[in-house]
């Protein structure tokens, strides 16, 4: 990765640490990474989440409801287009919720823009792998 791609990827990793590390102080840093007009399509919400506050609520509710034991990003691809970037990767999450062990695998695609010298997430779409491909990566 070149320097700009590394900056974008570092932003995504820092944002993911906010909600995967299990530390509520870190969770409070999510607004630093989400654009005011961010939108997200998630596998659990029937409609898109619109705006920073709605996205923060979605991520925070998940992080507070699941004890995350591990989080891995795999096969990362960062593409930069002037002041915009698209990041795709596969993920693995191991955790526990309501006494049930979870192992979630899927894919994530984020769009970021550089605004006032900082990279911010403006869109996220993530989903599990289709059932027949659960746990698979290329």
Backbone as JSON Lines, residues from 0, in Angstrom:
{"i":0,"aa":"X","n":[0.84,-1.2,0.0],"ca":[0.0,0.0,0.0],"c":[0.88,1.25,0.0]}
{"i":1,"aa":"X","n":[0.42,2.26,-0.72],"ca":[1.14,3.52,-0.67],"c":[0.73,4.3,0.6]}
{"i":2,"aa":"X","n":[1.32,5.46,0.8],"ca":[1.09,6.22,2.03],"c":[-0.38,6.59,2.23]}
{"i":3,"aa":"X","n":[-1.04,7.05,1.18],"ca":[-2.44,7.44,1.3],"c":[-3.32,6.23,1.61]}
{"i":4,"aa":"X","n":[-3.07,5.12,0.93],"ca":[-3.83,3.9,1.22],"c":[-3.61,3.45,2.66]}
{"i":5,"aa":"X","n":[-2.38,3.58,3.15],"ca":[-2.1,3.23,4.54],"c":[-2.86,4.13,5.51]}
{"i":6,"aa":"X","n":[-2.96,5.42,5.19],"ca":[-3.73,6.35,6.03],"c":[-5.2,5.94,6.09]}
{"i":7,"aa":"X","n":[-5.75,5.6,4.94],"ca":[-7.15,5.18,4.88],"c":[-7.33,3.91,5.7]}
{"i":8,"aa":"X","n":[-6.46,2.93,5.49],"ca":[-6.59,1.66,6.21],"c":[-6.41,1.87,7.72]}
{"i":9,"aa":"X","n":[-5.49,2.71,8.11],"ca":[-5.3,3.0,9.54],"c":[-6.57,3.61,10.14]}
{"i":10,"aa":"X","n":[-7.26,4.45,9.38],"ca":[-8.52,5.03,9.85],"c":[-9.56,3.94,10.08]}
{"i":11,"aa":"X","n":[-9.7,3.03,9.12],"ca":[-10.68,1.94,9.26],"c":[-10.32,1.05,10.44]}
{"i":12,"aa":"X","n":[-9.05,0.71,10.6],"ca":[-8.64,-0.13,11.73],"c":[-8.93,0.57,13.06]}
{"i":13,"aa":"X","n":[-8.65,1.85,13.15],"ca":[-8.91,2.59,14.39],"c":[-10.41,2.64,14.68]}
{"i":14,"aa":"X","n":[-11.21,2.86,13.65],"ca":[-12.66,2.86,13.83],"c":[-13.14,1.5,14.31]}
{"i":15,"aa":"X","n":[-12.64,0.44,13.7],"ca":[-13.06,-0.9,14.12],"c":[-12.64,-1.21,15.56]}
{"i":16,"aa":"X","n":[-11.47,-0.74,15.97],"ca":[-11.04,-0.96,17.36],"c":[-12.01,-0.32,18.34]}
{"i":17,"aa":"X","n":[-12.6,0.81,17.97],"ca":[-13.55,1.49,18.86],"c":[-14.66,0.56,19.31]}
{"i":18,"aa":"X","n":[-15.18,-0.24,18.4],"ca":[-16.34,-1.06,18.76],"c":[-16.02,-2.53,18.99]}
{"i":19,"aa":"X","n":[-14.79,-2.97,18.68],"ca":[-14.46,-4.39,18.86],"c":[-13.6,-4.68,20.08]}
{"i":20,"aa":"X","n":[-13.04,-3.66,20.72],"ca":[-12.08,-3.91,21.81],"c":[-12.75,-4.14,23.16]}
{"i":21,"aa":"X","n":[-14.04,-3.87,23.28],"ca":[-14.73,-4.11,24.55],"c":[-14.55,-3.01,25.58]}
{"i":22,"aa":"X","n":[-13.99,-1.89,25.19],"ca":[-13.73,-0.78,26.1],"c":[-14.72,0.35,25.79]}
{"i":23,"aa":"X","n":[-15.57,0.67,26.75],"ca":[-16.6,1.69,26.5],"c":[-16.0,3.07,26.25]}
{"i":24,"aa":"X","n":[-14.83,3.35,26.8],"ca":[-14.17,4.63,26.52],"c":[-13.81,4.71,25.04]}
{"i":25,"aa":"X","n":[-13.3,3.61,24.48],"ca":[-12.98,3.58,23.05],"c":[-14.24,3.7,22.2]}
{"i":26,"aa":"X","n":[-15.31,3.08,22.64],"ca":[-16.58,3.14,21.91],"c":[-17.05,4.59,21.74]}
{"i":27,"aa":"X","n":[-16.76,5.41,22.73],"ca":[-17.16,6.83,22.67],"c":[-16.4,7.61,21.6]}
{"i":28,"aa":"X","n":[-15.36,7.02,21.01],"ca":[-14.58,7.69,19.96],"c":[-15.15,7.47,18.55]}
{"i":29,"aa":"X","n":[-16.18,6.64,18.42],"ca":[-16.76,6.39,17.1],"c":[-17.11,7.67,16.33]}
{"i":30,"aa":"X","n":[-17.66,8.7,16.97],"ca":[-18.0,9.92,16.21],"c":[-16.81,10.54,15.48]}
{"i":31,"aa":"X","n":[-15.59,10.25,15.95],"ca":[-14.4,10.79,15.3],"c":[-14.2,10.23,13.89]}
{"i":32,"aa":"X","n":[-14.86,9.11,13.59],"ca":[-14.64,8.42,12.32],"c":[-15.84,8.45,11.38]}
{"i":33,"aa":"X","n":[-17.0,8.83,11.88],"ca":[-18.23,8.81,11.09],"c":[-18.58,10.22,10.62]}
{"i":34,"aa":"X","n":[-18.84,10.37,9.34],"ca":[-19.27,11.64,8.77],"c":[-20.69,11.96,9.25]}
{"i":35,"aa":"X","n":[-21.02,13.23,9.35],"ca":[-22.37,13.66,9.77],"c":[-23.47,13.01,8.94]}
{"i":36,"aa":"X","n":[-23.21,12.83,7.64],"ca":[-24.24,12.3,6.73],"c":[-23.99,10.85,6.35]}
{"i":37,"aa":"X","n":[-23.29,10.13,7.2],"ca":[-23.0,8.72,6.93],"c":[-24.29,7.92,6.75]}
{"i":38,"aa":"X","n":[-24.21,6.92,5.88],"ca":[-25.3,5.96,5.71],"c":[-24.72,4.55,5.84]}
{"i":39,"aa":"X","n":[-25.56,3.62,6.27],"ca":[-25.1,2.23,6.4],"c":[-26.24,1.28,6.05]}
{"i":40,"aa":"X","n":[-25.87,0.21,5.38],"ca":[-26.78,-0.9,5.12],"c":[-26.23,-2.09,5.9]}
{"i":41,"aa":"X","n":[-27.04,-2.61,6.82],"ca":[-26.59,-3.7,7.68],"c":[-27.48,-4.91,7.48]}
{"i":42,"aa":"X","n":[-27.01,-6.09,7.88],"ca":[-27.83,-7.29,7.71],"c":[-28.99,-7.39,8.7]}
{"i":43,"aa":"X","n":[-29.01,-6.54,9.72],"ca":[-30.07,-6.65,10.74],"c":[-31.09,-5.52,10.69]}
{"i":44,"aa":"X","n":[-30.81,-4.5,9.91],"ca":[-31.74,-3.37,9.8],"c":[-32.45,-3.44,8.45]}
{"i":45,"aa":"X","n":[-33.79,-3.36,8.43],"ca":[-34.5,-3.47,7.16],"c":[-34.28,-2.26,6.24]}
{"i":46,"aa":"X","n":[-33.98,-1.12,6.82],"ca":[-33.78,0.11,6.05],"c":[-32.39,0.66,6.36]}
{"i":47,"aa":"X","n":[-31.92,1.54,5.51],"ca":[-30.59,2.11,5.74],"c":[-30.59,2.96,7.01]}
{"i":48,"aa":"X","n":[-29.45,2.98,7.67],"ca":[-29.23,3.9,8.78],"c":[-28.76,5.21,8.15]}
{"i":49,"aa":"X","n":[-29.35,6.32,8.58],"ca":[-29.01,7.61,7.98],"c":[-28.52,8.57,9.04]}
{"i":50,"aa":"X","n":[-27.31,9.07,8.84],"ca":[-26.72,10.05,9.75],"c":[-25.8,9.43,10.77]}
{"i":51,"aa":"X","n":[-24.87,10.26,11.23],"ca":[-23.88,9.82,12.2],"c":[-24.52,9.21,13.44]}
{"i":52,"aa":"X","n":[-25.51,9.89,14.0],"ca":[-26.1,9.42,15.26],"c":[-26.76,8.05,15.11]}
{"i":53,"aa":"X","n":[-27.46,7.82,14.01],"ca":[-28.09,6.52,13.79],"c":[-27.04,5.43,13.64]}
{"i":54,"aa":"X","n":[-25.96,5.73,12.95],"ca":[-24.89,4.74,12.77],"c":[-24.17,4.46,14.08]}
{"i":55,"aa":"X","n":[-23.9,5.51,14.85],"ca":[-23.27,5.31,16.15],"c":[-24.15,4.44,17.03]}
{"i":56,"aa":"X","n":[-25.45,4.7,17.04],"ca":[-26.37,3.9,17.85],"c":[-26.33,2.43,17.43]}
{"i":57,"aa":"X","n":[-26.31,2.17,16.14],"ca":[-26.26,0.79,15.66],"c":[-25.0,0.07,16.08]}
{"i":58,"aa":"X","n":[-23.84,0.7,15.88],"ca":[-22.57,0.09,16.26],"c":[-22.48,-0.06,17.78]}
{"i":59,"aa":"X","n":[-22.9,0.95,18.51],"ca":[-22.83,0.91,19.98],"c":[-23.73,-0.16,20.55]}
{"i":60,"aa":"X","n":[-24.94,-0.29,20.03],"ca":[-25.84,-1.33,20.52],"c":[-25.25,-2.71,20.32]}
{"i":61,"aa":"X","n":[-24.64,-2.94,19.17],"ca":[-24.0,-4.23,18.93],"c":[-22.85,-4.45,19.91]}
{"i":62,"aa":"X","n":[-21.99,-3.45,20.04],"ca":[-20.81,-3.59,20.9],"c":[-21.19,-3.8,22.36]}
{"i":63,"aa":"X","n":[-22.27,-3.19,22.8],"ca":[-22.71,-3.37,24.19],"c":[-23.43,-4.7,24.4]}
{"i":64,"aa":"X","n":[-23.98,-5.27,23.34],"ca":[-24.75,-6.5,23.45],"c":[-23.96,-7.77,23.22]}
{"i":65,"aa":"X","n":[-22.75,-7.64,22.69],"ca":[-21.93,-8.8,22.37],"c":[-20.56,-8.64,23.04]}
{"i":66,"aa":"X","n":[-20.15,-9.68,23.77],"ca":[-18.79,-9.7,24.3],"c":[-17.89,-10.2,23.17]}
{"i":67,"aa":"X","n":[-17.14,-9.3,22.57],"ca":[-16.31,-9.66,21.42],"c":[-14.97,-10.18,21.92]}
{"i":68,"aa":"X","n":[-14.67,-11.43,21.55],"ca":[-13.41,-12.05,21.97],"c":[-12.31,-11.84,20.94]}
{"i":69,"aa":"X","n":[-12.68,-11.81,19.67],"ca":[-11.67,-11.55,18.64],"c":[-12.33,-10.96,17.4]}
{"i":70,"aa":"X","n":[-11.54,-10.18,16.69],"ca":[-11.97,-9.54,15.45],"c":[-10.78,-9.56,14.5]}
{"i":71,"aa":"X","n":[-10.98,-10.05,13.29],"ca":[-9.91,-10.08,12.29],"c":[-10.43,-9.55,10.96]}
{"i":72,"aa":"X","n":[-9.61,-8.72,10.33],"ca":[-9.87,-8.26,8.97],"c":[-8.92,-9.01,8.06]}
{"i":73,"aa":"X","n":[-9.44,-9.53,6.95],"ca":[-8.62,-10.34,6.05],"c":[-8.78,-9.86,4.62]}
{"i":74,"aa":"X","n":[-7.73,-10.08,3.83],"ca":[-7.75,-9.78,2.4],"c":[-8.23,-8.36,2.11]}
{"i":75,"aa":"X","n":[-7.55,-7.43,2.73],"ca":[-7.9,-6.01,2.64],"c":[-7.57,-5.45,1.26]}
{"i":76,"aa":"X","n":[-8.46,-4.62,0.75],"ca":[-8.2,-3.88,-0.48],"c":[-8.6,-2.43,-0.26]}
{"i":77,"aa":"X","n":[-7.68,-1.53,-0.52],"ca":[-7.93,-0.09,-0.38],"c":[-7.73,0.55,-1.75]}
{"i":78,"aa":"X","n":[-8.75,1.28,-2.2],"ca":[-8.68,1.98,-3.48],"c":[-8.96,3.46,-3.21]}
{"i":79,"aa":"X","n":[-8.04,4.31,-3.63],"ca":[-8.18,5.75,-3.4],"c":[-8.47,6.44,-4.73]}
{"i":80,"aa":"X","n":[-9.46,7.35,-4.7],"ca":[-9.86,8.13,-5.86],"c":[-9.88,9.6,-5.44]}
{"i":81,"aa":"X","n":[-8.74,10.26,-5.57],"ca":[-8.6,11.66,-5.14],"c":[-8.95,11.79,-3.66]}
{"i":82,"aa":"X","n":[-10.09,12.4,-3.36],"ca":[-10.47,12.65,-1.96],"c":[-11.48,11.61,-1.45]}
{"i":83,"aa":"X","n":[-11.6,10.5,-2.16],"ca":[-12.51,9.42,-1.75],"c":[-11.74,8.1,-1.76]}
{"i":84,"aa":"X","n":[-12.23,7.16,-0.97],"ca":[-11.6,5.84,-0.92],"c":[-12.66,4.78,-0.66]}
{"i":85,"aa":"X","n":[-12.41,3.6,-1.21],"ca":[-13.26,2.44,-0.97],"c":[-12.38,1.37,-0.35]}
{"i":86,"aa":"X","n":[-12.84,0.83,0.77],"ca":[-12.11,-0.22,1.48],"c":[-12.99,-1.45,1.54]}
{"i":87,"aa":"X","n":[-12.45,-2.58,1.11],"ca":[-13.17,-3.85,1.23],"c":[-12.28,-4.85,1.95]}
{"i":88,"aa":"X","n":[-12.92,-5.71,2.73],"ca":[-12.21,-6.78,3.41],"c":[-13.22,-7.82,3.87]}
{"i":89,"aa":"X","n":[-12.69,-8.98,4.23],"ca":[-13.49,-10.03,4.85],"c":[-13.22,-9.97,6.34]}
{"i":90,"aa":"X","n":[-14.2,-10.37,7.14],"ca":[-13.99,-10.3,8.59],"c":[-14.39,-11.61,9.26]}
{"i":91,"aa":"X","n":[-13.82,-11.8,10.44],"ca":[-14.18,-12.88,11.35],"c":[-14.36,-12.26,12.72]}
{"i":92,"aa":"X","n":[-15.47,-12.57,13.36],"ca":[-15.74,-12.08,14.7],"c":[-16.14,-13.27,15.56]}
{"i":93,"aa":"X","n":[-15.47,-13.42,16.69],"ca":[-15.84,-14.44,17.68],"c":[-16.28,-13.72,18.93]}
{"i":94,"aa":"X","n":[-17.38,-14.17,19.51],"ca":[-17.88,-13.52,20.71],"c":[-18.98,-14.31,21.36]}
{"i":95,"aa":"X","n":[-19.68,-13.63,22.26],"ca":[-20.76,-14.26,23.0],"c":[-21.85,-13.24,23.25]}
{"i":96,"aa":"X","n":[-23.09,-13.68,23.09],"ca":[-24.25,-12.83,23.36],"c":[-25.33,-13.68,24.02]}
{"i":97,"aa":"X","n":[-25.81,-13.22,25.15],"ca":[-26.88,-13.94,25.86],"c":[-26.54,-15.41,26.07]}
{"i":98,"aa":"X","n":[-25.28,-15.7,26.4],"ca":[-24.87,-17.07,26.66],"c":[-24.64,-17.92,25.43]}
{"i":99,"aa":"X","n":[-24.79,-17.33,24.25],"ca":[-24.6,-18.06,23.0],"c":[-23.27,-17.67,22.38]}
{"i":100,"aa":"X","n":[-22.48,-18.67,21.99],"ca":[-21.21,-18.42,21.32],"c":[-21.49,-18.02,19.87]}
{"i":101,"aa":"X","n":[-20.82,-16.97,19.43],"ca":[-20.98,-16.47,18.07],"c":[-19.67,-16.6,17.3]}
{"i":102,"aa":"X","n":[-19.76,-16.99,16.06],"ca":[-18.63,-16.89,15.14],"c":[-19.21,-16.37,13.83]}
{"i":103,"aa":"X","n":[-18.97,-15.11,13.56],"ca":[-19.54,-14.45,12.39],"c":[-18.45,-14.19,11.37]}
{"i":104,"aa":"X","n":[-18.74,-14.51,10.13],"ca":[-17.82,-14.2,9.04],"c":[-18.6,-13.45,7.97]}
{"i":105,"aa":"X","n":[-17.91,-12.57,7.27],"ca":[-18.61,-11.82,6.24],"c":[-17.68,-10.9,5.5]}
{"i":106,"aa":"X","n":[-18.31,-9.9,4.88],"ca":[-17.55,-8.95,4.06],"c":[-18.04,-7.55,4.38]}
{"i":107,"aa":"X","n":[-17.14,-6.6,4.22],"ca":[-17.44,-5.22,4.55],"c":[-16.93,-4.33,3.43]}
{"i":108,"aa":"X","n":[-17.7,-3.31,3.1],"ca":[-17.28,-2.32,2.11],"c":[-17.59,-0.94,2.65]}
{"i":109,"aa":"X","n":[-16.55,-0.15,2.85],"ca":[-16.7,1.2,3.37],"c":[-16.26,2.21,2.33]}
{"i":110,"aa":"X","n":[-16.95,3.34,2.31],"ca":[-16.54,4.47,1.49],"c":[-16.16,5.6,2.43]}
{"i":111,"aa":"X","n":[-14.99,6.17,2.19],"ca":[-14.49,7.27,3.01],"c":[-14.22,8.47,2.12]}
{"i":112,"aa":"X","n":[-14.3,9.66,2.72],"ca":[-13.87,10.87,2.03],"c":[-12.86,11.59,2.93]}
{"i":113,"aa":"X","n":[-11.98,12.34,2.28],"ca":[-11.05,13.17,3.04],"c":[-11.65,14.56,3.13]}
{"i":114,"aa":"X","n":[-11.91,14.98,4.35],"ca":[-12.52,16.28,4.6],"c":[-11.71,16.98,5.69]}
{"i":115,"aa":"X","n":[-11.26,18.17,5.41],"ca":[-10.45,18.94,6.37],"c":[-9.23,18.14,6.83]}
{"i":116,"aa":"X","n":[-8.63,17.39,5.9],"ca":[-7.41,16.66,6.19],"c":[-7.59,15.33,6.9]}
{"i":117,"aa":"X","n":[-8.84,14.92,7.13],"ca":[-9.11,13.66,7.84],"c":[-9.97,12.75,6.98]}
{"i":118,"aa":"X","n":[-9.74,11.45,7.09],"ca":[-10.58,10.47,6.42],"c":[-11.77,10.15,7.31]}
{"i":119,"aa":"X","n":[-12.97,10.19,6.73],"ca":[-14.21,9.9,7.46],"c":[-15.03,8.89,6.68]}
{"i":120,"aa":"X","n":[-15.68,7.99,7.41],"ca":[-16.56,7.0,6.78],"c":[-17.87,7.69,6.41]}
{"i":121,"aa":"X","n":[-18.24,7.6,5.13],"ca":[-19.51,8.17,4.68],"c":[-20.53,7.09,4.35]}
{"i":122,"aa":"X","n":[-20.06,5.87,4.11],"ca":[-20.98,4.78,3.81],"c":[-20.35,3.45,4.21]}
{"i":123,"aa":"X","n":[-21.2,2.55,4.68],"ca":[-20.76,1.2,5.03],"c":[-21.85,0.23,4.64]}
{"i":124,"aa":"X","n":[-21.45,-0.85,4.02],"ca":[-22.36,-1.96,3.76],"c":[-21.62,-3.22,4.13]}
{"i":125,"aa":"X","n":[-22.18,-3.96,5.09],"ca":[-21.55,-5.21,5.48],"c":[-22.61,-6.29,5.57]}
{"i":126,"aa":"X","n":[-22.15,-7.51,5.37],"ca":[-23.09,-8.63,5.38],"c":[-22.33,-9.92,5.62]}
{"i":127,"aa":"X","n":[-23.05,-10.93,6.13],"ca":[-22.42,-12.24,6.25],"c":[-22.2,-12.81,4.85]}
{"i":128,"aa":"X","n":[-21.31,-13.79,4.77],"ca":[-21.19,-14.52,3.52],"c":[-22.51,-15.25,3.26]}
{"i":129,"aa":"X","n":[-22.87,-15.46,2.0],"ca":[-24.03,-16.31,1.74],"c":[-23.81,-17.66,2.45]}
{"i":130,"aa":"X","n":[-24.88,-18.27,2.9],"ca":[-24.78,-19.46,3.75],"c":[-23.86,-20.53,3.18]}
{"i":131,"aa":"X","n":[-23.91,-20.77,1.88],"ca":[-23.09,-21.84,1.31],"c":[-21.61,-21.52,1.34]}
{"i":132,"aa":"X","n":[-21.24,-20.24,1.61],"ca":[-19.85,-19.84,1.64],"c":[-19.38,-19.46,3.04]}
{"i":133,"aa":"X","n":[-20.17,-19.72,4.07],"ca":[-19.8,-19.32,5.43],"c":[-18.39,-19.8,5.75]}
{"i":134,"aa":"X","n":[-17.57,-18.87,6.23],"ca":[-16.2,-19.19,6.62],"c":[-15.22,-19.22,5.47]}
{"i":135,"aa":"X","n":[-15.67,-19.02,4.26],"ca":[-14.79,-19.11,3.09],"c":[-14.15,-17.77,2.78]}
{"i":136,"aa":"X","n":[-12.91,-17.82,2.38],"ca":[-12.26,-16.66,1.78],"c":[-11.48,-17.17,0.59]}
{"i":137,"aa":"X","n":[-11.14,-16.27,-0.3],"ca":[-10.41,-16.68,-1.51],"c":[-9.0,-17.05,-1.17]}
